[in-house]
Amino acid sequence: MPLLQIKNLKLDFGSDEDTVRAVDDLSLTLETGETLCLVGESGCGKSVTALSIARLVPSPPACYAGGEVLLNGRDVLRMSKKELQQIRGGVVSYVFQEPGASLNPVFRVGAQIKESIQLHRPRMATDEEVIRLLKLVGIPAPESRIKDYPHQMSGGMQQRVMIAMALASEPKLLVADEPTTALDVTIQAQIIELLRDLRRRLGMSILLITHNLGIVGDIADRVAVMYAGQIVEQAPAQQLLRRPLHPYTRALMDSVPKPGANAERLTAIPGNVPRLNALPAGCRFHPRCSKVQADCSQNIPALFEVEPNRWVRCPYWNVESEITA
C-alpha cells in the first residue's frame, strides 16, 4: 500500500455564489522511501495540494468538494480533530519556504525545536536530542547554536533548523514546500543534498514542491507537473527530463537557463497563467500552447497513460509540427 494516495481531490474557495476550484480532480501516489516532485508555475495549486495532505487548508474559506487523501490507508478528509493532531507532525511534517518568516524571532532555535519534540515525543525533549537533530541536518557546533535566535543565523542555517523541527517528530512523510526559495544557488544545492541524504538515512518519503525544474533531477524519483489546478503530466524523473511530452512541460524545460548558452534573452512561456474564475474552454493550456490544434478550445482533455508509468493530459502530445488553431 502506498504511504500517500490522493484520489480525485477537488478543493474549492469562495462562497456558493462565487466559487473557484483551486485543485481539480487531482490524483497522486507516493510510496514509502520515494521522492515525488510537484512542479508548476506560481498559482497552479501546488502548495494548496500539499497543505491538503494534513488538512491544513482552513475550511471555510476552503471547501473539500470531493475525493480522498489517504495516509497509510486512512482518509485525512474524514478524520476528527484529535486524529488530525496525531498525524500532523506524527506522520507528515512540513518545511515551508522563507524560514525567516516561519521561525519565531523571540525564541531561541533550541527552544523551538524542543517544543516540536515535546508535542510528539515528550520523553525525548532534552537538549541532547536537540543537539542530535542539529547535527543530523549539518549545523556546525550545535551545542552553542541552540542558544542562537533566528536572526543570528543565515538563511541556509535557518532552513536547516526548520528541517530539524520537521524531523523532531520522526515523520514518515516530509513535505518540503519551495525549501530553496530566496537562497543562493550554493545553499540551494546544499539543502537538496541534505534532503536526499536524510531520505536515505531515515527511510522517509519526500514530497518536494517547486517551480524550478533545474533541481528536480538531483532528488526526484518521479515528477508530477501541475497547471491551473490539474496534473498535466506524470512520469519517472529521468524519463520526463530527457523527453518531456506535454507542451507545458516542454515549455517549462525550455525556460530553464542553459549553462554556457549565449542567448541574448531567456526563453519565456507566452501569455499568462489563467485566473481560476476565468479558465479558458477546453484545454486550460491551449491559449499558450505551441502545439495547439483546432479542437483544443472545445474538448477537455483527459489524463491518460501514453507509455508505461507515463501520464499526459494532451491527445496531441506526439504531434511534432505546429498547427495554429
N, C-alpha and C positions, 0 to 999 in steps of 0.2 A: 504494500500500500504506500503511495506517495506521502511524504510528510505534509505537503500542501496541495490541495486541489481547489481551484476556483472554477466553478461551473456556472456559466451563463449569468455572470454577475451584472446587474443593472442598478445604477446609482443615479438618483435624480437630485436636483437642487431647485428650490423655489417653492411657490405656492401652487394650488390646484389650477389657478388661472394662468400662471406663467411659470412653467416648469421646463428646465433643460436637463438633458441626460448627459452626465459627465463621463459615465462608463456604460458602454452599450453592449450587452451580451458577451462579456469577456470571459474567456476560459484559459486557465494556465495550470500547469502541474510543476511541482518541484520535488525531486527525490532527495532522500537523506544523503548528505555529503556533496550535493550538487550546487553549482553556482549558475544562476539564471540572471541575465542582464535584461532589464526592461528599458528600451531605448525609444526616444522620440523627442520632438521639439517641445519647448515650454508650453504648457497649457493643454497637452494632449491627454492628460488624465493619469499620468504615471504615479504621482505622489498620492492622489486620491485612492488609486487602486491599492497601493502599498499600505496606506492607513486603514483600509477596509479589512485587511487581514486580521487585525486585532480589534476591529470595530471602533476605531478611534475617530472616525468622522462623525461629529455630533449630529444627532437626529432628534428634532429639526436643527438646522435647515435642510440637512440631507435626508433622503428617503431611500432606504434599501428596497428597491422596487421588485427585485426578483433575483433568483439564483442561490448558490450556496458557496460558502467559504469553509472548506473542511481542513482542519488541523488534526492530524492523527485520526482522521475519520469522523471527527466531531464538528458539527456546523456552528461556527462562531456567531452567525447571524441569529441563532436561536438560543444562545446562552444567556443565563441570568447574570446580573451584575457581579455576584460572587464568583461565578465561573470565569467571567472575563478578567477579574482581578488576578486569578491564578494563572491564566495563560499569558497575560501581559507581563512580559519580563520572564516569567517561568518557562514559557515555550517559545515565544517570539519577542525579540528585543530590537530596538531601533537606534540607528545612528543617523542624525539629521545633518543637513548642510549648515554651514556657518556656526561652528561650535561656540564661537564667542557669544552668540545670541542665545544658545541653549544652556550654557553653564551659568549658574547663579554667581554674580560678581562679588557678593558679600560673604561667601563661604569659601573656605579653603577646599582645594580639589580633593584632598584626602577625605574630608568630611562628606563631600558629595558622593564619592564612590562608596564610602562606608554605609551611607543611607540606602543605596541601591542593594547592597549585600543584606542589610537588615530586613528589607522587605521580603526577601525570598529565602535567605539562609542565615537567620539571626544568630545562630551559634558561631558562625564564621565571621561575624562583624568585628574584626580586630585590625589593628594597624598592620600586623604581619600579612593578613590576607590582602589588604590594600596594596602593600608593597609588592606582593607577589603578582597582582594584576598589572601594576605599573611596569614591572619587569617584563611581563608577558607581552605588553604592547610596545616594548622597546624604549621606555623612558629612562635615561641615564640617571644615576644617583637618586633612585626613588625614595630613599629614606629621608632625604631633605626636600624633595619636590612635593611630598604630600602636604607640606605646610604652606605651599605657594597658593596665591589667589590666581584666578584665571588670567587676569591682566598681566601677570608676571611670566606668562608662557607665550610662546609663538603660536601662530595658527596651526601649524602641524602638530605641536605638542598638545594643544587644546583638543584637536581631533583624536589624538591617541587617548586622552583622558576620557572622551566621550565613548570611544570603543571599549575602554576598560570598564566604564559604567554599564555598558550594554552586556558585557561578558560576566558581570558580577553575579548574575542570577543563573549562569550556566544554561543559556537558551539553546534550543535545538535549531532555531532559525534566526539568523541575523539579517535584518532589513537595513541596508545602507542607502539612504536617500541623498544622492548627489554628495557623497562624502568628500570629494576633492574640489568642490566649488570654492573659488576665491583663494585657492592655494597655488603656489607657483609649480611649474612642471616637475621640478626635482622632488618637491614634497608630495605631489600627486603620485609620482612613481613609488615613493616610499610607502604611502598609505595603501596603494593597491597591492604592493608586495606584502605588506603586513596582513591584509585581509586574506590573501592567498595562503600565507604561512599559517594563520590561525585556523583556517578551514582544514588544512592538512593535519594540524596537531590536535585539534579538538573534535574533528569529525562532524562539524555542524554544517548546515546548509546556509547559503547566502543568496538573497535577492538584492541585486545591485541596480539602483535606479540611476540612469544617466542620460544626458543628451549627447555625450561625447563618444562617438564610435571609435575614437582613437585609443581608448583604454580597454575596449571590450576584449580584444584578442589576448590581452595579458592575464585575464582572470576567468572569463566565461566558459562554461561548458555548452550552454545553449543561449540563444538570443531571441527575444520577442520584440518586434518593432510595433510601436503604437502610434496611431494617428487619429485625431479627433474622436477619442473615446473608444476606438476599436483596435484590435490586433490586426495588422495588415500582413505580417509575415512572421513566421516562427521556424527556426532551424538550428541545428548544431552550429556553434560559433564559427568554427573554421570554414565550414561549407558556406555559411552566409557571407563571411568576409571575402572569401575567394570568388564567390559568384552570387551576388545579391539578385533576387528575382523580381521583387515588386519594384515598380518605378520609383516609389517613395524611398525605399531602402537604397536604391542606386543613387538617387539624388542626395541622400544623406552621406553616402560614401564619397561622392564627388565633391562635397562641400568641405571634407576634411583636408586641411593643408598638407601638401606632399613635401617631405624633406628634399631639399635640393632643387625644387621646381622654380622656374624663373618666370612664372606667371605674373603679369602686371596687376591682376585683380583676382581676389578669391572668388571661387565659384559659389553662387547662391541659388537656392531654390526660388523660382519666380513666384510672385503672388504672396498672399498672406494666409496664415492658419485661419480657417473659418471660425466664426463665432458659433457657439453651440446652439444659440437661439436663431441662427440663420444658416443652417447647414445646406449645402447645395444638394439638389436632387440627384439620385443615382449614386455613383461612386463619390465619396467625400473628397477624394484627391484629384478628381478629373480636371478642375479648373487650373491646376498647377502641373499637370502631368504631360510629359513629353511624348508619351505613347497613347494619348487619348484617341478613342475610337468614336464613331458616330453615335453608338448607343450607350456610351458611358454615363451620359447625363440622364438616362432613363431607367436603367436597370441597376438595382442594388446588388453588388457582388457578394457572394458567399465566401467564407474562408474554407478552402478545400485543399486536400493533400495532393500535391503535384508530383512528389517523389517521396520515398520512404522517409518519414520524420521531417518533411518539409511542407509547410502550410503557407499558402499565399491567398490573399484576398484580391485577386485580379484574374479574370479569364483571358487576358491578353498579355500575361507575363512573359511569354516567349515570342512575342511579336517584335521583330528587330527593326523594321522600317517605321518611321514616324508617319502617322496618318492623322492629320488635324481634323477635328470634328467640324 
